Each structure stands twice: as C-alpha cells, then as structure tokens.
Amino acid sequence: MDNELVNELKQGYGFSGNVELTKIDLGYLSTNHIVIANNKKYFLKGYRERVDESGIEAIINARNYFFKNGIPVLKPVKTKFDKEYFVLHEHIFSLFDYIDLQVKDRSGLTKRDLKVLGEMLARIHKAGRDAPKSLVKLLEKKSDYWKTEKALQNISEIEEMINNKEKDEFDEKVLRLFEIKRKIYEEIKVELSEAFLKADHVIHGDYHEKNVYFNKGKIKYVFDWEKTAVRSRFHELIRSMDYMCLNNGLTKKDFENAKYYLNSYRNIYDFDVRDFNEALLHYYYLKTQGFWIVNEYYLMDNKKVGVFLDTHFEGVEYFYTKKHKIVEDFI
C-alpha cells in the first residue's frame, strides 16, 4: 500500500521527485506516516475504518466552525482538487504540515499547562454550545445509556478465550478486572444523569494533551477532530480530566491536579456542581462498561493497546472502592 500512497500523494498534492514515506507508531487504532516531499516534512493521518466520506465531511465542517470561532484548529493541507482528504481503498487520509512544537506528556503536566488546557476546553465548549443546527444535525450520535447485559456477554466471551489458553500476567489481570466489574453491576446502582446524556454541545471528542501543540506555555494548535460529536460537555470535561490528571497512580497530587483543571475550566465556562456530580457518577459507571482495550487486544490482536490496561483497572477499582463517595474527591 505504501507505493500506492506515494502515487496518491504525488497526484493529489503535486509532489515531484522522491517522496519518502515512513510509518510511525503513533495512534493505537489508526495508521499514520511521516512524509518528506519537495524538501518539506508532513504528517499523514490515516482515519479509523469507521470514518467514511460523509463522516470526514462532518469533521471538516466542525473544524471550520471552530476555526472561525477563534479556536486554533490545525487544518490539513488541501489537495490540488481543493479537498482536505483523499481516499485509497476505502481508507481516508489527510495531510498536515509537520508541526515541530512541544507535545506534552501527561506525567509532566504543570499547573500552568493544566490551566491553559482547561481554559481552551472551556472555549471550545462555549463555541460548541452555539453551533448552528446544520452542524449539529451532521454530528448527532446516540446517547450513553447503560449496556450492562451487553457488558456481561462481552466478559463471558473474553473469559472463554483466556481460559482456553496458557495465561500470562496480562490475562490474569483482565480476569481480576472482570471480577470487579461484575461486583459493580451487582452492588452499585447509579441513576442515569440527564446532565451527562443531554446532547447540547458540539465537542472536540478526544481532548487531551497529545492532541494539543504547545508553544511558549500557550496552546498553538488543537489537533485531531476525528471524534467530534454532539454530546454533553460533561462527557468531554470529565473524560479529559480522567485521562490527563488521573493516569499517574491516583495519588493526592493527581486529585489536586484534577481540581485545578476543573477550576480553570470553570473560570471560563462555569457549571452547576450538582450536574457535575451526577455526570461524574454516570461517567465512572459507564467506564466499567468499556471493553475497547480487551476487545482490541484479544479479538483484533492489537497488542499495542495493552499499555492502557493498568490505568483502566485502576479507575474501575477506584470506583468500586469509593462508590458514590467519589464526588467528594473533585469539587
């Protein structure tokens, strides 16, 4: 496929001479490359298989809307045909200028970083609140209701696979994770949160430090709008807080960082604490029904995602231990 990609790049972007294409290990569910052409460096993003041409057009509309509303969106290089993407064997690709700026590691995020990250997300959500109906219609998705029965079926399927093979440490930890999830479904009752389910904002969809470029302590670009959708802002606020602040061992410092991030967001776009608490419980209960890591690992043989098991286990165990009292750790 590499030779075909090179030909598409030459035809679509007018590159001449030698075009170097190097696959990079960036992205756990997509294929990406570094491109060097005409003495310039580019990043070639391959979208996930679920993104079709109608989906990419919706993403482009969202990117353009946020860009026009003052969000520093990193936009693709256009082809000779004035398109922001091209299609090869039903896979969609976009070419971006290579950005040689700082991408932060979550373990090294400072209070200053968390402040600008929280403020930027608030700005995105404020703009997303006022998005036109035409954009909302393009991006509407189903709400996140409980799927406990499906979760139990998923557990049984993976358990059977593990029990029919020689187990390693990863397998054993997955089995312990499943034990905790079953206990949660049996013992913890969480009410559906209207605040979490209310689809009233266009959101980025995958906001975290790896999708943001920093320059001199400020955010220069927000990247990767592939998961943009119409959701509750609490979905993205809590998810991003979880990813960026609570993936380092759930220490006292982690929770201090989470509070600081939330307060930075609230300084720009405040919320009702009761709504947040309801949404937080909803998010953690919903998280216990997430199986993308084990499904990718066992069903798709994508071993790269195994690095996420420890933090997922930690979050599920934390919710089971604290139950409804988790709200006391954040506000």
N, C-alpha and C positions, 0 to 999 in steps of 0.2 A: 504493500500500500504506500510505502514511502516514495517510490518513484512516481506514483500517480499523484500524490500530494504535491510533489515538486512541480509536476506539469500543471496542476491546477493553480499553484502559486504564480508560475510564470505567465499563464494565460490570463488569470484574473487580476494580477497586480502589475503586470508589465515588467516583471523581473527579467533581466538578461544575464547571460553568462552562468557561472556556477552558483547554485543555490544549495546551501548546507542546511540539513535538517537533522536535528538531534532530539530524540525522545527524552523527556525528563520525568523523573519520579516525583511529580507534583500533582496532587489530586488523587483521591482514593477511588473515585468512581468515574473518572474521565481520563482521556489520553491527551497529553499536551506536549508541545515541542518548542525548542528554540530554533529560530530561522535566521540565517545570515544570508543576506542578498543585497547586491549593489552596495557592498561595504557598510551595510547597516544591520543592526540586530533587532529582531522582532520576537514576540511571544505568540505562538499559535495555540489557541484554546480549542479543544475538542469538546463539544457539549455532550451531555449524557444522552443515552439512547432514547430516553423518554421525550426529549425535546425534538419536535417536528417543525416544519416551516411555519405553521400557524403559531406555534409556541415561541419561536425565535422572533417573529414579528411583534408579538405581545411584549417580549422582553425589550425589544428596540423601542417600542412606544413608551414603556416605563422609563427606560434610561433617558430618553429625550425629554420626558416630562420633568424628571428630577433635575436634569441638567439646566433646563430653562428656569427652574425654581431655585437656583443657586447652590445645588449640591455638586461637589466636584467629581462628577462621574468620569471615569476613564472610558472613552469611547473607542471603538475599533477603527482601524484603517479601512477606508472604503475601496471596493474593487473598481476596476475600470467601468463597470456597469452600474456604479453608484449604489452598490449593495454593501451591507455591513457583515455579510457572511457568504459562504459558499457551501454547496452540498456535494459530497462524494460518497457514493454507495449508501445513501440514506443517512449518512452521518453529517452533522453540521459543524462547521468550523468558522471561527472569526480570528482575524489577525490584528494584533495590537502592537504599537510601538513598545519596545523593551524599556521598562522603567527602572533605571538604576538608582532607586531610592530605598530607604530603610523600610523593611517589613519586620515588625516586632515579633518576638517570641513571648507567648503568654506568661511564661515563668518570670520574665524580666520586665513586665509592665510596671511602670512607675505610677504614682498618684497623678502626675501631670498627664501621662498617657491615658489613664482611665477617665480623667476629666474631659479631655478633648474627644475621646471615644463616646462617652455618654452624651456630651453636647451634640455631637454630629448625628447620633441616632435620633435624638430628640428633634433635630432639624429635619431629618428625613421623614419622621412620623408626622410632624406638623404639615409638611408639604403633602404627604400621603393622605392625610385626613381630608384635604381639599381637592383631591384628584377628580378629574371630570368623569361623568358617568360612562362615557365611551371607553375609557381606560379600565375602569372598574369592571365593566362587563367582560373585557378581554381576559382579565386575570382572576375572575371568581373561581374559588375552589370549595370543596366540601369541608364542613366543619369537623373538628376533632372530638367526636363522641367516643364513649368507651367501647372497646372491642375485646372485652375480657374473654369471651368464648373463642374468638379467633386466636388470641394470645395463648390460651391453653392448648389449642391444636398445634400451634407453632412450637410450643415447648415439647409436646409429645413427639413431633416429627424429628426435631433435632436430637432429643434424648435417644431415640431409637438409633439414629446414625452413630452417636457417640458410643452407645452400649454395644454396638456391633463391630467395634474396632479396638485396638490397643490404646488405652487412654494415656494422654500426656498431661502436663500441668495445666495447660490451657483448657483441655476438655474437663478436667476436674473442677476448675473454677467456673466454667459455664454451668456445670451441674449444680454447684452451690448457688449460683445466681438464680437458677430456675427454682430452687427450693425457697429462696427468699421471695421471689415473685409470686409463687403460689400462696405463701402465707399472707402477702399483702392483699391479694384478691379475696382471700377468705376473711381477713381480720379488719381491714381498713375500709371504711365507707367514706367516699368523698362526693359531695354534691357537684353536679355539673355547674360550672361557672359561666354565667351569662357574660361577664366581662371578658373571659378568655375566648368564648365562642363567637362573640359579636364581631363579624367581619366588616369593620368600618374604616380601615386604613389600608392604603397600598404600602407594603413594606418591602425592604430590601430582600429579606428571606433567608440570608445566610451571613448576617453581620457578625464579624469577629475580626481579630487583629490581623489575620493572614489575608484578609480581603481589603486591607487599608494600607496605603502608602504614606509614610511619614516624611516630612522634610522640616528640619529645624524645630522639632517639637510640635508641629502642626500637621493636620491631615491634608495632604496634597491631592490624593485621589481615593475614591471609593470604587472598588473593582468587583467583578463577578456578580452580576444581577440575575443569574440564571434561575434562582428560586423566587424571584419577585412574585408577589401574590397579594390578594386582598384577604387580610386576616385582622385579628385583634392586635393592637400594638403591644399588648402584654405578652403575646406569644413570642415576639422577637426580643422584647426587652428582657424577659426572664431567661430565654434561651441564650442570648448573648452574654448575660451576666453569668450564667452557669458555665458556659464554655470558657470565658476569659478569666473569671475570678475563682471558680470552684473546681479547677482541674489540677490543683497542686497539692492535694492531700487533705483538703477540708480543715485547714489549720485556722487558728484565730486570725492570722493575717489575711487569709482568704476571705473570711466573712467581713473583715474591716474593708477590704478592697471592694467587695460586693456592695456594701452600704455606700461607699464613696462614689462608686459608679452610678448607683441609683440616684443619689442626691445630685450628682452632676447632670443627669438626665432631667430630674425634676426642676432644676433651676431654669431650664428652658421650656419644659412642657410637663406640667405637674399632673398628678393623678390622685384619685381617691384611694386612700390606704386600704379601705375595706375591699375595694375592687381588686387591688393588687394581691391581698392576702388570699382571696378566693381563687384568683388566677394562678397563684403560686402553688396551691394545693392541687389544682387541676393539672398544672404542668408536670408536677412530680408524679402524680398518679398515672398520667399519660405516658410519662417516660418509662414507667415499668412495663408498658405495653409495646415498647420499641424493640424491634428484633433485627434491625438492618445489619448490625455488626455480625451477629451469628449467622444470619441468612447469607450474607456475602461470604463469610468465612467458610461455611460448610456447604451451602447449596451452589454457590457460584465459584468456589475455590479461589476466592480473592483473599489471600492471606495477609495482604497489606493492612487490612482494617483491624487486624488483631491488636494493634497498638492501642485501640480505643477501649478494649475490654476493661482494663483496670479502673479507669475513671467512671465508666458506666456502672460497674459493680459497686464502686464507692458511693455513687449517687443514689442507687437503689437501696443499698444497705442503710445509708443515712436516713432516707425517707422512712424505711421500716422501723428504724430505731426511734426516731423523733415523732413520727406520725404527724398529727395536726399541729404539734408544737413547733414545727419548722418555721412558722411565720414569725416566731419570736427572734429568729436569728438575722432578720433582714431589715425590718423597719423599727 
